[in-house]
């Protein structure tokens, strides 16, 4: 059956691969900033505290993670709040947007093991269920999971088993291409709806996300597959069935497009930076110093190892970007 690539992508990634709960890190198919260790989430926590202290975010706020997988980033984030200003926890509520029941169970177990009954996590199937006065949204490697069409030379990609074909662009996709001035590469088809749902869910909010890509997207397809820490060019795989639904499929995020859609919806971009520079400015080295003083040399060595992985330009430091928006 001839299938639009966006449908194929959605079934592969969100109906199969992520639904079961992905092992990320050494025992998985790929690393993320969260799987490197806790210091990424700890830094997010420290950064949030500074936003509150500088009156950029209300202390009585809802913290919402989207695309939480096993819940590790939220746990690390809360540990950061507890470590650097535990009094701030009194005014906060914690939420995860999670449509998959089995992932909700995994996340609940993670919270139980980490905090017993001291922290409550509120689950929502989607953003339409939510209505917040003040909200801080965070995510990691979320935007590259949006189902997309792939465009090349005025044609769009279709899949039939292992057969890949570029054929006529349908009317819906053509409208998006013209609207966002895209000629080639990946175009996420539900991005606008997602951002509108964030906007409508909150009177005031801050949105922060980390992902790989660039603001100056080359508009060339970067589709690839990760399996057991090996990366494969999607278009060079002759045996797609052997990877379908059991490995990660991804593409580079076009941050220029992300910025445009957020701003068109009514958000203001606050910051865009390489992950390494962002983490340093957010105080990651201050956290390392505190770990050295309070947890000993072995913990300090572990923290330094994590920092090198996260900020080194040759690893995650330059390849990953962090972008922030706010709605006042």
DRENPA-507819 format. One record per residue (C-alpha): x, y, z. Coordinates in pm, whole numbers, padded with zeros to 5 digits, always signed. Layout:
<atoms>
XYZ
...
</atoms>
This chain:
<atoms>
+00000+00000+00000
+00135+00341-00101
+00159+00550+00216
+00254+00913+00271
+00579+00931+00461
+00416+01120+00750
+00180+00826+00810
+00467+00579+00785
+00678+00788+01028
+00392+00816+01279
+00329+00441+01283
+00701+00361+01307
+00789+00604+01584
+00486+00694+01791
+00262+00389+01748
+00544+00141+01798
+00892+00252+01904
+00821+00517+02171
+00496+00360+02287
+00675+00073+02460
+00918+00294+02651
+01258+00338+02495
+01586+00233+02655
+01803+00539+02606
+02174+00553+02675
+02430+00274+02694
+02173-00005+02666
+01958+00166+02404
+01985+00282+02045
+02108+00635+02117
+02208+00884+02386
+02018+01197+02487
+02126+01479+02715
+01910+01325+02987
+02059+00978+02950
+02412+01119+02994
+02326+01169+03361
+02133+01382+03606
+02328+01706+03560
+02125+01818+03256
+01801+01811+03455
+01971+01959+03761
+02081+02255+03549
+01728+02303+03418
+01611+02315+03779
+01872+02575+03870
+01778+02780+03564
+01409+02771+03658
+01490+02895+04010
+01677+03192+03859
+01378+03270+03635
+01154+03282+03943
+01402+03496+04140
+01423+03739+03849
+01041+03763+03835
+01028+03614+03487
+00809+03324+03602
+00550+03311+03878
+00658+03096+04174
+00309+02939+04191
+00361+02767+03861
+00276+02446+03681
+00577+02251+03549
+00486+02046+03243
+00703+01802+03052
+00607+01675+02709
+00775+01362+02572
+00899+01243+02911
+00974+00878+02820
+01056+00722+03162
+01032+01051+03355
+01404+01091+03429
+01432+01455+03325
+01144+01563+03547
+01293+01369+03840
+01633+01534+03787
+01466+01874+03751
+01286+01834+04084
+01607+01712+04249
+01765+02035+04124
+01490+02243+04282
+01530+02055+04609
+01908+02094+04604
+01925+02466+04523
+01606+02610+04679
+01372+02350+04827
+01130+02619+04948
+01032+02681+04587
+00866+02339+04573
+00577+02461+04790
+00418+02662+04510
+00469+02419+04223
+00261+02147+04059
+00412+01888+03825
+00252+01749+03512
+00341+01516+03225
+00155+01505+02895
+00149+01134+02814
-00098+00955+02583
+00048+00606+02640
-00077+00417+02945
+00231+00196+02980
+00459+00502+02984
+00241+00666+03249
+00293+00356+03466
+00671+00369+03410
+00677+00738+03503
+00465+00686+03814
+00700+00410+03929
+01000+00636+03868
+00844+00907+04084
+00750+00659+04356
+01107+00527+04370
+01255+00877+04371
+01022+01070+04602
+00791+00811+04766
+00469+01013+04821
+00633+01353+04870
+00584+01465+04507
+00266+01415+04304
+00278+01392+03927
-00038+01478+03733
-00083+01300+03401
-00278+01433+03102
-00352+01255+02777
-00306+01574+02575
-00279+01951+02604
-00649+02000+02534
-00718+01869+02885
-00505+02144+03039
-00587+02492+03163
-00307+02670+03349
-00274+03019+03493
+00108+03006+03483
+00308+02729+03317
+00666+02629+03245
+00687+02375+02961
+01003+02175+02902
+01102+01897+02665
+01407+01722+02527
+01426+01582+02174
+01055+01631+02121
+01038+01833+01799
+01218+01569+01593
+00943+01317+01677
+00675+01510+01488
+00547+01325+01183
+00673+01497+00871
+00657+01492+00495
+00985+01480+00303
+01013+01711+00003
+01260+01691-00282
+01252+01866-00620
+00880+01954-00599
+00779+01602-00501
+00698+01434-00169
+00803+01097-00033
+00577+00791-00031
+00658+00446+00109
+00538+00108-00011
+00701-00167+00202
+01072-00113+00133
+01011+00091-00180
+01064+00468-00156
+00916+00696-00420
+00893+01072-00467
+00561+01158-00626
+00324+01453-00666
+00280+01678-00363
-00072+01664-00224
-00276+01980-00169
-00246+01984+00212
+00133+01960+00202
+00159+02216-00075
-00027+02467+00140
+00226+02417+00419
+00521+02451+00184
+00390+02780+00047
+00300+02907+00393
+00643+02842+00541
+00852+02894+00228
+01008+02547+00229
+01133+02386-00093
+01314+02076+00032
+01366+01869+00343
+01132+01768+00624
+00818+01961+00712
+00633+01863+01034
+00265+01851+00947
+00110+01901+01295
+00352+02159+01433
+00106+02449+01411
-00169+02262+01597
+00074+02160+01871
+00197+02516+01929
-00159+02650+01928
-00251+02394+02195
+00038+02513+02413
-00070+02874+02363
-00434+02800+02446
-00350+02586+02750
-00206+02872+02955
-00270+03238+03032
+00104+03290+03079
+00372+03038+02993
+00737+02969+02916
+00839+02699+02671
+01191+02552+02664
+01309+02266+02447
+01639+02106+02343
+01692+01929+02013
+01942+01889+01731
+01923+02104+01422
+01998+02461+01325
+01845+02802+01266
+01998+02810+00918
+01850+02487+00790
+01991+02377+00455
+01653+02233+00350
+01809+01900+00267
+01671+01580+00409
+01863+01447+00708
+01648+01140+00772
+01839+00875+00962
+01787+00569+01175
+01961+00481+01505
+01995+00121+01616
+02239-00001+01882
+02428+00330+01857
+02482+00285+01485
+02347+00554+01253
+02206+00473+00908
+02105+00698+00621
+01734+00625+00577
+01757+00638+00198
+02042+00386+00189
+01855+00114+00379
+01732-00160+00150
+01576-00358+00435
+01351-00102+00610
+01130-00379+00753
+01422-00493+00969
+01431-00149+01137
+01065-00048+01129
+00920+00019+01476
+01218-00126+01666
+01473+00150+01608
+01475+00528+01622
+01398+00733+01312
+01470+01105+01325
+01562+01421+01134
+01722+01760+01199
+01494+02028+01342
+01448+02340+01132
+01461+02598+01412
+01389+02881+01170
+01054+02716+01104
+00999+02654+01476
+01064+03021+01551
+00831+03135+01275
+00539+02919+01387
+00578+03010+01756
+00593+03381+01676
+00300+03360+01433
+00099+03200+01714
+00172+03487+01954
+00485+03378+02141
+00802+03582+02178
+01136+03408+02139
+01347+03460+02451
+01665+03275+02364
+01828+03046+02110
+02174+02903+02171
+02400+02605+02132
+02342+02362+02415
+02697+02388+02547
+02688+02766+02577
+02335+02760+02719
+02428+02512+02994
+02737+02709+03094
+02535+03032+03114
+02268+02848+03314
+02524+02757+03581
+02625+02398+03511
+02980+02460+03639
+02842+02601+03966
+02660+02270+04010
+02985+02083+03952
+03153+02288+04224
+02871+02213+04467
+02896+01842+04387
+03272+01854+04454
+03217+02024+04790
+02923+01814+04910
+02946+01473+04743
+03316+01394+04716
+03573+01335+04445
+03411+01036+04275
+03082+01223+04230
+03279+01523+04105
+03456+01308+03843
+03121+01173+03727
+02980+01524+03700
+03279+01646+03498
+03240+01352+03263
+02876+01443+03206
+02959+01809+03147
+03221+01724+02886
+02969+01513+02696
+02699+01780+02713
+02907+02089+02625
+03187+01954+02405
+03128+02095+02052
+03236+01760+01904
+02967+01569+02095
+02645+01744+02205
+02761+02098+02277
+02715+02248+01928
+02498+01990+01758
+02216+02037+02008
+02036+02368+02050
+01808+02510+02317
+01527+02747+02225
+01290+02933+02457
+00964+03120+02406
+00723+03299+02635
+00362+03412+02635
+00296+03711+02862
</atoms>
